[in-house]
Amino acid sequence: MRRSLALLLPMLLALSAQANDPPPSKPIKPASAKEEASSSASASASAKEERKSSSKESKENKESAKEAAIRAKEALAADELAARIAERLSVIRKDKEDAAARSAPRPVVRPSYAPPVRRPEVAKPKNDHGTNSAAAAGGLAVSHADIHWSYKGEGGPLNWGKLNVANAKCDIGERQSPIDIRDGIKVDLDPIVFDYKPSRFSVIDNGHTIQVNMGAGNYINVLGHNYELLQFHFHKPSEERVNGKSFEMVAHLVHKDADGKLAVVAVLIERGKSHSLVQHVWNNLPLEKNDPVQALTTMDITDILPVKRDYYTYMGSLTTPPCSEGVLWLVMKEPVEISPDQLAIFSRLYPMNARPIQKNSGRLIKESN
């Protein structure tokens, strides 16, 4: 019995120790080459995907940056274009303003001068008596401060002397014309010898009157002195008065001698019957100012003279700027007539183109006895 227990006890201890030991772990099977290759391929694919993803993101970032740069460039170009457009519009606006300022109405300025008129083909005189003789006509009369001489307003007779220094005689002259012819002394004056003949002529509206430029070869002789006819023109009413009486119109026949001295024959005109020579002039009136009409026929200026050739004579001046003195005046005592219709034609063009009466200043006036 004891022997059996002794044998059983070691067996029980052995079983108890076996029960307390942990169960043996399963041995780890080493990975095969195939599995390692698969694992390596998977890792490589994963890395490739990451690089691809990274490359794609980098490309997208570059494209985004490029698009941003393009948009910035377009915005800058748009700003520059807008600036150029604004600058161009400013230039155009300024050009329009300058053009408007240049095209604004301004007083017409025509230099007043007195060129010699010896041939109607070249004669385009601008002043009333059509000569620029330095001795007789006092040279050129240039407009001043954009005001041209006229018969009214700022350029009227009271201001002629102030428009230019060349017109000083208009203010300070002592032998100015026209005058009121009175208190003359009656003497046996030598008759004026008129040596006129049919001549070619042209008609011009010079802005101050209707003027007829005559061809060469027409003369008068006064006290043995010859003067050649240059032109004649009209004033309304008559510039000269006789004992206070004014006439409807007057024709001034302007002559010049070899020394450039002037002699003006004045023919007074009153209302009455029609006058053939005046009608001849009216038939050739120009359509535009300073645009002469060359007549196709001739004119005999003798036809404008009165039948009776008695006259008044005195020394005076041009009746327009520069108002040069030293002009011999010969005023016919007998007037001629023109019809109301003929008078109305001139009145429509120049209702008033006469200088006011000037002071006599004690000058001697002689008249035919």
VOBA-1610 file (N, C-alpha, C; in pm, whole numbers, padded with zeros to 5 digits, always signed):
BEGIN
Met+00084-00121+00000Met+00000+00000+00000Met+00083+00119+00000Arg+00177+00122+00098Arg+00269+00233+00102Arg+00351+00235-00022Arg+00384+00126-00067Arg+00464+00122-00193Arg+00383+00174-00305Ser+00260+00154-00313Ser+00175+00205-00424Ser+00164+00352-00416Leu+00152+00406-00294Leu+00142+00555-00280Leu+00270+00620-00319Ala+00378+00554-00282Ala+00507+00613-00322Ala+00521+00619-00469Leu+00473+00528-00539Leu+00480+00529-00684Leu+00382+00627-00743Leu+00267+00638-00676Leu+00162+00729-00732Leu+00196+00874-00713Leu+00265+00903-00601Leu+00293+01045-00569Leu+00379+01109-00674Pro+00487+01062-00720Pro+00566+01124-00826Pro+00487+01141-00952Met+00395+01053-00982Met+00317+01064-01104Met+00222+01182-01093Leu+00165+01198-00969Leu+00073+01311-00949Leu+00149+01442-00962Leu+00267+01449-00906Leu+00348+01572-00913Leu+00383+01602-01060Ala+00415+01498-01130Ala+00447+01522-01271Ala+00328+01573-01347Leu+00212+01516-01320Leu+00091+01563-01389Leu+00058+01705-01350Ser+00079+01737-01220Ser+00048+01874-01176Ser+00140+01974-01245Ala+00268+01938-01254Ala+00363+02032-01322Ala+00326+02050-01469Gln+00283+01941-01533Gln+00245+01951-01675Gln+00124+02038-01694Ala+00034+02030-01591Ala-00087+02112-01604Ala-00055+02258-01589Asn+00040+02292-01509Asn+00074+02435-01487Asn+00156+02491-01601Asp+00226+02418-01681Asp+00306+02471-01795Asp+00211+02522-01905Pro+00246+02632-01975Pro+00162+02682-02085Pro+00166+02590-02202Pro+00061+02592-02283Pro+00058+02505-02396Pro+00163+02547-02497Pro+00225+02460-02558Pro+00331+02495-02654Pro+00276+02578-02768Ser+00348+02690-02801Ser+00303+02779-02912Ser+00328+02710-03043Lys+00243+02760-03144Lys+00254+02703-03279Lys+00375+02761-03346Pro+00457+02689-03398Pro+00579+02742-03463Pro+00544+02828-03583Ile+00617+02951-03593Ile+00595+03049-03706Ile+00654+02992-03832Lys+00568+02984-03927Lys+00610+02930-04055Lys+00683+03038-04133Pro+00800+03021-04172Pro+00875+03124-04248Pro+00806+03154-04380Ala+00806+03297-04414Ala+00738+03343-04539Ala+00809+03287-04658Ser+00730+03252-04752Ser+00784+03197-04875Ser+00833+03308-04967Ala+00912+03280-05065Ala+00965+03379-05163Ala+00855+03444-05241Lys+00751+03372-05270Lys+00637+03427-05347Lys+00569+03534-05271Glu+00551+03500-05134Glu+00482+03601-05051Glu+00567+03724-05040Glu+00698+03708-05026Glu+00786+03825-05017Glu+00780+03905-05144Ala+00778+03845-05257Ala+00770+03916-05385Ala+00642+03992-05398Ser+00532+03925-05352Ser+00400+03992-05359Ser+00399+04114-05274Ser+00459+04095-05149Ser+00461+04209-05056Ser+00544+04322-05115Ser+00659+04290-05175Ser+00746+04392-05234Ser+00675+04462-05350Ala+00604+04389-05431Ala+00531+04450-05545Ala+00425+04543-05497Ser+00356+04500-05385Ser+00249+04585-05330Ser+00307+04716-05281Ala+00423+04708-05210Ala+00487+04829-05158Ala+00532+04920-05273Ser+00585+04858-05380Ser+00630+04936-05495Ser+00513+05006-05563Ala+00401+04934-05574Ala+00283+04995-05636Ala+00233+05109-05554Ser+00236+05088-05420Ser+00190+05194-05331Ser+00279+05318-05347Ala+00411+05297-05353Ala+00503+05411-05368Ala+00482+05480-05502Lys+00456+05394-05606Lys+00433+05453-05738Lys+00308+05538-05740Glu+00202+05488-05670Glu+00077+05564-05661Glu+00101+05695-05591Glu+00184+05688-05481Glu+00211+05811-05407Glu+00287+05910-05495Arg+00386+05860-05573Arg+00460+05951-05661Arg+00371+06008-05771Lys+00284+05921-05822Lys+00192+05967-05926Lys+00099+06074-05874Ser+00048+06047-05751Ser-00042+06144-05688Ser+00031+06275-05664Ser+00158+06261-05615Ser+00236+06382-05586Ser+00265+06459-05716Ser+00298+06385-05825Ser+00326+06449-05954Ser+00203+06520-06009Lys+00087+06453-05989Lys-00039+06512-06038Lys-00070+06641-05964Glu-00047+06636-05829Glu-00074+06755-05749Glu+00022+06868-05791Ser+00149+06830-05815Ser+00248+06931-05856Ser+00208+06993-05990Lys+00162+06905-06084Lys+00121+06955-06215Lys+00001+07047-06203Glu-00096+07007-06119Glu-00214+07091-06099Glu-00175+07224-06039Asn-00080+07219-05944Asn-00035+07346-05882Asn+00030+07437-05986Lys+00114+07373-06075Lys+00178+07453-06178Lys+00077+07513-06274Glu-00022+07432-06314Glu-00126+07483-06406Glu-00205+07594-06339Ser-00235+07577-06211Ser-00309+07681-06138Ser-00229+07810-06132Ala-00096+07796-06107Ala-00011+07915-06101Ala-00003+07982-06238Lys+00005+07897-06345Lys+00011+07951-06481Lys-00117+08026-06516Glu-00231+07968-06480Glu-00360+08034-06506Glu-00370+08164-06430Ala-00321+08164-06305Ala-00324+08287-06225Ala-00237+08395-06290Ala-00120+08353-06343Ala-00031+08449-06408Ala-00096+08505-06534Ile-00164+08416-06611Ile-00232+08462-06734Ile-00343+08560-06700Arg-00420+08527-06594Arg-00528+08619-06554Arg-00472+08752-06509Ala-00360+08749-06434Ala-00299+08874-06388Ala-00250+08957-06507Lys-00190+08885-06608Lys-00142+08955-06727Lys-00258+09016-06805Glu-00367+08940-06817Glu-00485+08992-06889Glu-00543+09113-06817Ala-00546+09104-06684Ala-00599+09218-06606Ala-00512+09341-06626Leu-00377+09320-06626Leu-00286+09433-06648Leu-00303+09490-06788Ala-00317+09401-06889Ala-00338+09448-07027Ala-00468+09526-07038Ala-00572+09479-06968Ala-00701+09549-06971Ala-00687+09687-06908Asp-00613+09696-06798Asp-00592+09826-06733Asp-00515+09921-06824Glu-00410+09866-06890Glu-00332+09950-06980Glu-00416+09996-07098Leu-00500+09907-07153Leu-00588+09944-07264Leu-00686+10052-07221Ala-00742+10035-07101Ala-00837+10136-07050Ala-00768+10271-07034Ala-00642+10267-06985Ala-00568+10392-06968Ala-00542+10458-07103Arg-00503+10375-07204Arg-00478+10431-07338Arg-00605+10487-07399Ile-00716+10417-07380Ile-00844+10466-07433Ile-00881+10599-07368Ala-00864+10605-07236Ala-00896+10729-07165Ala-00808+10844-07213Glu-00678+10812-07235Glu-00586+10916-07282Glu-00624+10962-07423Arg-00660+10865-07511Arg-00700+10900-07646Arg-00828+10982-07647Leu-00923+10945-07563Leu-01048+11021-07554Leu-01021+11163-07507Ser-00926+11177-07414Ser-00891+11310-07366Ser-00832+11395-07478Val-00744+11330-07562Val-00685+11402-07675Val-00792+11442-07776Ile-00883+11348-07805Ile-00991+11377-07901Ile-01079+11491-07850Arg-01112+11487-07720Arg-01197+11591-07661Arg-01127+11728-07671Lys-00995+11729-07643Lys-00921+11855-07650Lys-00915+11906-07794Asp-00894+11813-07891Asp-00892+11853-08031Asp-01024+11913-08073Lys-01136+11851-08026Lys-01268+11905-08060Lys-01287+12043-08000Glu-01242+12062-07875Glu-01255+12193-07812Glu-01173+12297-07886Asp-01049+12258-07926Asp-00965+12352-08000Asp-01027+12385-08134Ala-01082+12281-08201Ala-01147+12305-08331Ala-01267+12395-08316Ala-01345+12374-08208Ala-01462+12460-08184Ala-01419+12603-08158Ala-01309+12619-08085Ala-01260+12754-08057Ala-01212+12822-08184Arg-01143+12742-08272Arg-01096+12801-08398Arg-01209+12837-08492Ser-01317+12757-08486Ser-01427+12781-08579Ser-01528+12880-08526Ala-01506+12934-08405Ala-01599+13031-08349Ala-01599+13157-08435Pro-01715+13218-08458Pro-01722+13337-08543Pro-01635+13449-08489Arg-01558+13510-08577Arg-01476+13623-08540Arg-01499+13734-08638Pro-01474+13858-08601Pro-01491+13968-08695Pro-01406+13949-08818Val-01463+13973-08934Val-01388+13959-09057Val-01286+14071-09067Val-01163+14034-09098Val-01056+14132-09104Val-01005+14140-09246Arg-01025+14251-09310Arg-00969+14273-09443Arg-00878+14394-09436Pro-00749+14375-09456Pro-00658+14489-09448Pro-00702+14598-09544Ser-00713+14717-09493Ser-00752+14831-09574Ser-00628+14892-09639Tyr-00626+14895-09769Tyr-00511+14953-09835Tyr-00558+15014-09966Ala-00469+15080-10033Ala-00504+15150-10154Ala-00407+15116-10266Pro-00425+15000-10331Pro-00332+14961-10438Pro-00355+15044-10565Pro-00253+15061-10646Pro-00271+15134-10771Pro-00358+15055-10866Val-00450+15125-10932Val-00541+15056-11024Val-00529+15123-11160Arg-00441+15067-11243Arg-00423+15125-11376Arg-00482+15036-11485Arg-00505+14910-11453Arg-00565+14818-11550Arg-00674+14739-11478Pro-00794+14729-11536Pro-00900+14654-11469Pro-00867+14508-11451Glu-00775+14452-11536Glu-00744+14310-11524Glu-00674+14277-11394Val-00597+14370-11341Val-00520+14342-11220Val-00567+14422-11102Ala-00668+14505-11123Ala-00709+14594-11015Ala-00806+14525-10921Lys-00765+14514-10792Lys-00855+14465-10688Lys-00839+14553-10565Pro-00873+14683-10581Pro-00851+14775-10470Pro-00945+14745-10356Lys-00898+14772-10233Lys-00976+14744-10113Lys-01033+14870-10051Asn-00979+14985-10090Asn-01032+15103-10024Asn-01115+15185-10120Asp-01161+15295-10071Asp-01260+15374-10140Asp-01206+15440-10265His-01076+15475-10268His-01025+15554-10378His-00919+15485-10460Gly-00885+15359-10426Gly-00809+15274-10514Gly-00671+15319-10552Thr-00590+15371-10460Thr-00452+15405-10491Thr-00366+15389-10368Asn-00237+15356-10388Asn-00147+15343-10274Asn-00025+15432-10288Ser-00040+15542-10360Ser+00070+15635-10376Ser+00118+15683-10241Ala+00248+15673-10217Ala+00303+15714-10087Ala+00285+15863-10066Ala+00293+15940-10174Ala+00282+16084-10158Ala+00139+16128-10141Ala+00048+16065-10222Ala-00089+16113-10223Ala-00181+16035-10133Ala-00166+15904-10130Ala-00260+15822-10055Ala-00210+15783-09918Gly-00088+15819-09884Gly-00040+15798-09749Gly-00006+15655-09716Gly+00017+15568-09819Gly+00060+15431-09791Gly-00053+15341-09752Leu-00017+15224-09694Leu-00115+15122-09660Leu-00183+15153-09529Ala-00310+15119-09521Ala-00383+15134-09395Ala-00414+14995-09344Val-00347+14952-09237Val-00362+14816-09186Val-00460+14816-09069Ser-00547+14716-09066Ser-00645+14708-08958Ser-00576+14683-08825His-00641+14723-08718His-00582+14714-08584His-00681+14647-08491Ala-00629+14558-08404Ala-00711+14491-08302Ala-00829+14418-08365Asp-00806+14363-08487Asp-00909+14284-08555Asp-01035+14364-08586Ile-01024+14497-08596Ile-01139+14580-08630Ile-01112+14646-08764His-01198+14621-08859His-01182+14680-08991His-01269+14804-09000Trp-01221+14903-09073Trp-01298+15027-09080Trp-01430+15005-09151Ser-01529+15080-09109Ser-01663+15070-09167Ser-01733+15204-09148Tyr-01863+15204-09166Tyr-01937+15328-09150Tyr-02023+15330-09024Lys-02010+15229-08940Lys-02085+15227-08815Lys-02014+15137-08714Gly-02054+15147-08588Gly-01998+15062-08484Gly-01855+15098-08447Glu-01783+15001-08393Glu-01647+15026-08346Glu-01551+15064-08458Gly-01583+15020-08579Gly-01498+15055-08692Gly-01545+15178-08766Gly-01640+15252-08709Gly-01699+15367-08775Gly-01608+15488-08783Pro-01653+15593-08854Pro-01571+15712-08881Pro-01510+15777-08757Leu-01580+15777-08645Leu-01525+15841-08525Leu-01403+15767-08471Asn-01385+15640-08511Asn-01273+15559-08461Asn-01167+15530-08568Trp-01185+15580-08688Trp-01090+15549-08795Trp-00947+15583-08754Gly-00928+15699-08695Gly-00794+15742-08658Gly-00730+15657-08549Lys-00812+15582-08475Lys-00761+15500-08365Lys-00733+15356-08408Leu-00781+15317-08524Leu-00763+15179-08568Leu-00619+15148-08604Asn-00547+15251-08652Asn-00408+15231-08693Asn-00339+15366-08699Val-00210+15368-08667Val-00137+15495-08670Val-00134+15553-08811Ala-00146+15468-08913Ala-00147+15519-09050Ala-00270+15603-09079Asn-00374+15590-08994Asn-00498+15664-09015Asn-00503+15792-08931Ala-00390+15837-08882Ala-00389+15952-08791Ala-00456+16075-08852Lys-00440+16095-08982Lys-00499+16212-09047Lys-00651+16215-09033Cys-00713+16097-09018Cys-00858+16094-09002Cys-00901+16172-08877Asp-00811+16181-08777Asp-00842+16253-08653Asp-00784+16393-08650Ile-00661+16408-08698Ile-00590+16536-08676Ile-00572+16618-08803Gly-00618+16567-08918Gly-00600+16641-09043Gly-00675+16773-09044Glu-00622+16871-09115Glu-00684+17004-09125Glu-00749+17028-09260Arg-00732+16934-09351Arg-00792+16948-09484Arg-00865+16817-09518Gln-00960+16783-09434Gln-01032+16657-09449Gln-01158+16675-09533Ser-01198+16565-09597Ser-01320+16563-09680Ser-01411+16452-09629Pro-01544+16469-09652Pro-01613+16573-09730Pro-01641+16698-09646Ile-01686+16801-09715Ile-01722+16925-09646Ile-01858+16974-09697Asp-01912+17069-09621Asp-02031+17141-09667Asp-01979+17260-09747Ile-02005+17255-09877Ile-01950+17358-09967Ile-02036+17484-09955Arg-01979+17587-09897Arg-02048+17715-09881Arg-01945+17828-09874Asp-01994+17946-09897Asp-01910+18066-09888Asp-01790+18060-09983Gly-01811+17997-10099Gly-01705+17997-10197Gly-01695+18129-10270Ile-01581+18151-10330Ile-01564+18274-10408Ile-01586+18240-10555Lys-01667+18322-10621Lys-01699+18297-10761Lys-01593+18362-10849Val-01534+18280-10932Val-01429+18328-11023Val-01449+18262-11159Asp-01375+18311-11256Asp-01380+18250-11389Asp-01282+18133-11392Leu-01329+18021-11348Leu-01245+17901-11346Leu-01226+17847-11487Asp-01104+17802-11516Asp-01081+17735-11644Asp-01164+17607-11648Pro-01227+17580-11760Pro-01306+17457-11768Pro-01219+17332-11755Ile-01280+17230-11699Ile-01211+17101-11694Ile-01221+17039-11834Val-01108+16994-11887Val-01107+16930-12018Val-01117+16780-11995Phe-01230+16723-12035Phe-01252+16579-12019Phe-01214+16508-12149Asp-01117+16422-12140Asp-01072+16343-12256Asp-01101+16196-12228Tyr-01231+16165-12231Tyr-01275+16027-12204Tyr-01310+15960-12337Lys-01302+15828-12341Lys-01337+15752-12460Lys-01393+15616-12417Pro-01468+15549-12504Pro-01521+15416-12468Pro-01407+15323-12430Ser-01422+15257-12315Ser-01314+15172-12262Ser-01371+15047-12198Arg-01288+14945-12192Arg-01325+14826-12117Arg-01329+14859-11968Phe-01410+14783-11894Phe-01422+14811-11751Phe-01459+14683-11677Ser-01438+14687-11547Ser-01483+14578-11460Ser-01551+14638-11338Val-01639+14561-11278Val-01717+14608-11161Val-01683+14519-11042Ile-01660+14583-10927Ile-01628+14508-10806Ile-01705+14566-10687Asp-01753+14476-10601Asp-01809+14515-10472Asp-01698+14494-10370Asn-01633+14602-10326Asn-01515+14589-10241Asn-01547+14586-10092Gly-01676+14574-10059Gly-01714+14569-09919Gly-01747+14705-09860His-01719+14812-09936His-01750+14947-09891His-01838+15022-09992Thr-01831+14980-10118Thr-01907+15046-10223Thr-01903+14961-10349Ile-01977+15005-10452Ile-01965+14946-10585Ile-01867+15033-10662Gln-01763+14969-10715Gln-01655+15042-10780Gln-01636+14991-10923Val-01612+15083-11015Val-01590+15050-11156Val-01446+15086-11191Asn-01367+14984-11224Asn-01228+15005-11264Asn-01222+15022-11415Met-01161+15133-11458Met-01161+15168-11600Met-01030+15131-11667Gly-01041+15101-11797Gly-00922+15076-11876Gly-00841+15204-11895Ala-00719+15189-11941Ala-00630+15303-11956Ala-00674+15394-12070Gly-00627+15522-12063Gly-00646+15613-12174Gly-00751+15720-12153Asn-00806+15733-12031Asn-00906+15836-12002Asn-00844+15942-11913Tyr-00853+16069-11954Tyr-00782+16176-11883Tyr-00872+16297-11860Ile-00830+16378-11763Ile-00881+16515-11751Ile-00760+16607-11748Asn-00785+16731-11787Asn-00681+16833-11780Asn-00735+16950-11701Val-00665+16982-11592Val-00704+17093-11505Val-00588+17190-11495Leu-00610+17314-11537Leu-00505+17415-11533Leu-00377+17367-11599Gly-00395+17295-11713Gly-00280+17248-11789Gly-00214+17123-11731His-00277+17062-11632His-00218+16944-11567His-00304+16822-11596Asn-00239+16712-11643Asn-00312+16591-11682Asn-00325+16493-11565Tyr-00443+16434-11553Tyr-00470+16327-11457Tyr-00540+16214-11531Glu-00499+16091-11505Glu-00563+15975-11569Glu-00669+15915-11479Leu-00782+15879-11540Leu-00891+15817-11464Leu-00854+15673-11426Leu-00869+15641-11297Leu-00845+15505-11249Leu-00974+15429-11232Gln-01068+15490-11160Gln-01193+15422-11126Gln-01295+15523-11078Phe-01421+15479-11072Phe-01522+15560-11004Phe-01609+15469-10919His-01671+15529-10817His-01751+15453-10721His-01862+15544-10668Phe-01947+15487-10582Phe-02066+15559-10537Phe-02074+15566-10384His-02140+15673-10337His-02173+15687-10194His-02320+15724-10181Lys-02379+15676-10073Lys-02518+15711-10042Lys-02531+15741-09893Pro-02583+15859-09858Pro-02616+15973-09945Pro-02488+16040-09995Ser-02503+16150-10063Ser-02383+16220-10111Ser-02299+16260-09990Glu-02167+16245-10004Glu-02080+16286-09893Glu-02070+16438-09888Glu-02061+16503-10004Glu-02056+16649-10009Glu-02196+16710-09990Arg-02199+16821-09929Arg-02322+16902-09924Arg-02292+17037-09988Val-02398+17098-10039Val-02384+17231-10099Val-02479+17324-10026Asn-02420+17419-09952Asn-02498+17511-09868Asn-02595+17435-09778Gly-02546+17323-09722Gly-02625+17244-09628Gly-02713+17139-09692Lys-02725+17139-09823Lys-02812+17044-09892Lys-02737+16915-09924Ser-02800+16803-09892Ser-02746+16671-09926Ser-02822+16615-10045Phe-02757+16529-10120Phe-02818+16467-10239Phe-02833+16317-10216Glu-02913+16253-10302Glu-02940+16110-10287Glu-02812+16026-10289Met-02724+16055-10385Met-02599+15981-10400Met-02495+16074-10461Val-02373+16021-10474Val-02268+16092-10545Val-02177+15987-10607Ala-02124+16020-10725Ala-02023+15937-10790Ala-01889+16010-10781His-01786+15938-10735His-01651+15995-10727His-01565+15933-10836Leu-01514+16018-10927Leu-01427+15975-11036Leu-01282+16005-10995Val-01205+15902-10968Val-01071+15917-10910Val-00965+15916-11020His-00884+16023-11022His-00777+16038-11120His-00644+16054-11048Lys-00535+16023-11121Lys-00401+16038-11065Lys-00305+16087-11172Asp-00214+16179-11132Asp-00117+16229-11229Asp+00011+16146-11224Ala+00110+16186-11303Ala+00234+16110-11312Ala+00312+16111-11182Asp+00288+16210-11096Asp+00357+16220-10967Asp+00281+16149-10855Gly+00167+16088-10888Gly+00089+16018-10787Gly-00011+16105-10714Lys-00026+16230-10753Lys-00124+16318-10688Lys-00263+16289-10743Leu-00361+16306-10656Leu-00498+16269-10690Leu-00585+16391-10721Ala-00678+16369-10813Ala-00784+16465-10841Ala-00914+16387-10851Val-01016+16429-10776Val-01143+16357-10772Val-01253+16447-10826Val-01320+16400-10931Val-01438+16469-10984Val-01561+16407-10916Ala-01640+16491-10850Ala-01761+16445-10781Ala-01883+16486-10861Val-01968+16386-10897Val-02092+16411-10970Val-02208+16382-10875Leu-02281+16487-10837Leu-02395+16473-10746Leu-02511+16406-10819Ile-02588+16325-10746Ile-02697+16246-10807Ile-02825+16270-10729Glu-02932+16294-10802Glu-03062+16310-10738Glu-03165+16218-10805Arg-03278+16200-10738Arg-03383+16111-10788Arg-03451+16173-10910Gly-03477+16091-11013Gly-03540+16143-11134Gly-03557+16033-11236Lys-03514+16058-11356Lys-03529+15960-11463Lys-03411+15863-11465Ser-03431+15753-11536Ser-03331+15648-11542Ser-03203+15697-11611His-03088+15641-11565His-02960+15680-11621His-02896+15557-11687Ser-02863+15570-11816Ser-02814+15454-11893Ser-02679+15402-11841Leu-02588+15492-11809Leu-02457+15446-11764Leu-02467+15374-11629Val-02547+15428-11538Val-02565+15363-11408Val-02627+15225-11427Gln-02725+15216-11518Gln-02785+15086-11544Gln-02683+14988-11601His-02592+15038-11682His-02485+14956-11739His-02399+14896-11627Val-02372+14978-11526Val-02295+14929-11411Val-02375+14824-11335Trp-02500+14853-11306Trp-02584+14759-11230Trp-02598+14626-11304Asn-02601+14630-11437Asn-02612+14506-11514Asn-02492+14414-11492Asn-02381+14469-11449Asn-02258+14390-11430Asn-02219+14377-11283Leu-02316+14391-11194Leu-02286+14375-11051Leu-02237+14234-11022Pro-02131+14220-10943Pro-02082+14085-10908Pro-02173+14017-10807Leu-02170+13885-10806Leu-02250+13809-10712Leu-02183+13798-10575Glu-02050+13812-10571Glu-01976+13802-10446Glu-01888+13924-10429Lys-01862+13961-10302Lys-01773+14072-10272Lys-01630+14036-10314Asn-01558+14139-10358Asn-01417+14125-10398Asn-01396+14023-10510Asp-01499+14002-10589Asp-01490+13912-10704Asp-01532+13991-10828Pro-01436+14058-10895Pro-01472+14151-11003Pro-01534+14081-11123Val-01622+14154-11189Val-01686+14107-11312Val-01631+14190-11427Gln-01568+14123-11522Gln-01517+14192-11640Gln-01630+14203-11742Ala-01669+14325-11772Ala-01779+14347-11866Ala-01736+14309-12008Leu-01832+14263-12084Leu-01804+14222-12222Leu-01817+14338-12321Thr-01864+14452-12270Thr-01880+14569-12355Thr-01794+14683-12302Thr-01796+14794-12371Thr-01720+14912-12328Thr-01813+15014-12263Met-01750+15113-12201Met-01826+15220-12135Met-01760+15354-12168Asp-01844+15452-12199Asp-01794+15589-12218Asp-01832+15669-12094Ile-01733+15695-12010Ile-01759+15760-11882Ile-01810+15904-11899Thr-01794+15957-12020Thr-01848+16092-12046Thr-01998+16096-12018Asp-02065+15982-12032Asp-02211+15979-12017Asp-02257+16010-11875Ile-02170+15999-11777Ile-02213+16026-11640Ile-02203+16175-11605Leu-02139+16253-11690Leu-02120+16395-11659Leu-02246+16476-11689Pro-02270+16582-11612Pro-02384+16669-11643Pro-02357+16751-11769Val-02463+16801-11824Val-02447+16881-11946Val-02367+17007-11917Lys-02402+17072-11809Lys-02330+17194-11770Lys-02212+17154-11682Arg-02090+17204-11712Arg-01970+17156-11645Arg-01913+17255-11544Asp-01993+17348-11492Asp-01944+17437-11386Asp-01913+17354-11262Tyr-01821+17403-11179Tyr-01778+17320-11065Tyr-01727+17404-10948Tyr-01720+17340-10833Tyr-01652+17393-10714Tyr-01516+17322-10705Thr-01419+17391-10648Thr-01290+17326-10628Thr-01226+17370-10497Tyr-01159+17280-10434Tyr-01090+17304-10307Tyr-00995+17187-10283Met-00907+17203-10184Met-00815+17095-10146Met-00877+17017-10029Gly-00864+16887-10037Gly-00921+16803-09932Gly-00843+16674-09914Ser-00915+16568-09886Ser-00851+16439-09855Ser-00933+16324-09913Leu-00878+16205-09901Leu-00960+16086-09924Leu-01070+16084-09819Thr-01184+16031-09855Thr-01296+16026-09759Thr-01302+15892-09686Thr-01200+15809-09704Thr-01189+15681-09633Thr-01047+15668-09579Pro-01025+15580-09481Pro-00889+15561-09429Pro-00793+15527-09544Pro-00671+15583-09544Pro-00606+15657-09435Pro-00633+15806-09433Cys-00732+15856-09507Cys-00772+15997-09505Cys-00658+16088-09547Ser-00575+16042-09640Ser-00460+16120-09686Ser-00504+16252-09748Glu-00431+16358-09718Glu-00465+16491-09768Glu-00387+16521-09896Gly-00409+16642-09949Gly-00344+16681-10074Gly-00422+16640-10197Val-00552+16612-10181Val-00637+16569-10292Val-00709+16691-10350Leu-00701+16709-10482Leu-00773+16816-10550Leu-00916+16770-10576Trp-01014+16846-10522Trp-01155+16811-10540Trp-01219+16904-10643Leu-01294+16842-10734Leu-01366+16912-10840Leu-01511+16863-10835Val-01601+16942-10777Val-01740+16900-10754Val-01829+16969-10856Met-01893+16889-10941Met-01980+16946-11043Met-02101+17012-10977Lys-02135+17132-11024Lys-02244+17207-10961Lys-02381+17150-11001Glu-02393+17099-11122Glu-02521+17047-11169Glu-02529+16897-11142Pro-02635+16851-11074Pro-02648+16707-11047Pro-02702+16633-11170Val-02687+16500-11170Val-02749+16414-11270Val-02858+16333-11200Glu-02942+16267-11280Glu-03054+16193-11224Glu-03038+16042-11244Ile-03094+15965-11147Ile-03113+15821-11164Ile-03255+15789-11118Ser-03307+15678-11164Ser-03446+15643-11132Ser-03458+15588-10990Pro-03578+15591-10933Pro-03599+15532-10800Pro-03558+15385-10795Asp-03584+15309-10903Asp-03545+15168-10905Asp-03393+15153-10900Gln-03322+15237-10975Gln-03176+15231-10974Gln-03121+15270-10837Leu-03184+15368-10776Leu-03143+15409-10642Leu-03168+15296-10541Ala-03281+15226-10557Ala-03315+15118-10464Ala-03215+15002-10473Ile-03162+14978-10593Ile-03066+14869-10610Ile-02941+14896-10527Phe-02889+15017-10536Phe-02770+15049-10456Phe-02803+15052-10307Ser-02922+15105-10275Ser-02961+15113-10133Ser-02970+14975-10069Arg-03009+14876-10148Arg-03017+14740-10096Arg-02879+14687-10058Leu-02777+14728-10133Leu-02640+14684-10105Leu-02574+14771-09999Tyr-02590+14902-10012Tyr-02526+14997-09919Tyr-02625+15109-09885Pro-02705+15086-09781Pro-02803+15189-09744Pro-02738+15317-09694Met-02615+15307-09641Met-02544+15426-09594Met-02394+15397-09597Asn-02322+15468-09682Asn-02177+15452-09686Asn-02109+15586-09710Ala-02146+15684-09629Ala-02092+15819-09643Ala-02025+15863-09513Arg-01908+15923-09526Arg-01840+15981-09410Arg-01909+16110-09369Pro-01918+16138-09239Pro-01980+16264-09196Pro-01902+16387-09246Ile-01971+16498-09247Ile-01911+16625-09289Ile-01796+16662-09195Gln-01685+16708-09254Gln-01568+16752-09177Gln-01563+16906-09174Lys-01487+16957-09080Lys-01478+17103-09067Lys-01401+17164-09184Asn-01442+17284-09223Asn-01378+17352-09336Asn-01238+17402-09301Ser-01217+17436-09175Ser-01087+17485-09128Ser-01037+17603-09210Gly-01129+17689-09252Gly-01091+17813-09321Gly-01031+17795-09459Arg-01050+17675-09518Arg-00990+17654-09651Arg-01062+17735-09758Leu-00990+17766-09863Leu-01045+17845-09972Leu-01125+17754-10066Ile-01248+17797-10098Ile-01332+17725-10193Ile-01362+17820-10310Lys-01337+17771-10429Lys-01367+17851-10548Lys-01476+17780-10628Glu-01558+17860-10697Glu-01662+17805-10783Glu-01672+17880-10913Ser-01721+17809-11015Ser-01733+17873-11147Ser-01833+17987-11139Asn-01801+18095-11206Asn-01885+18215-11205Asn-02009+18197-11290
//
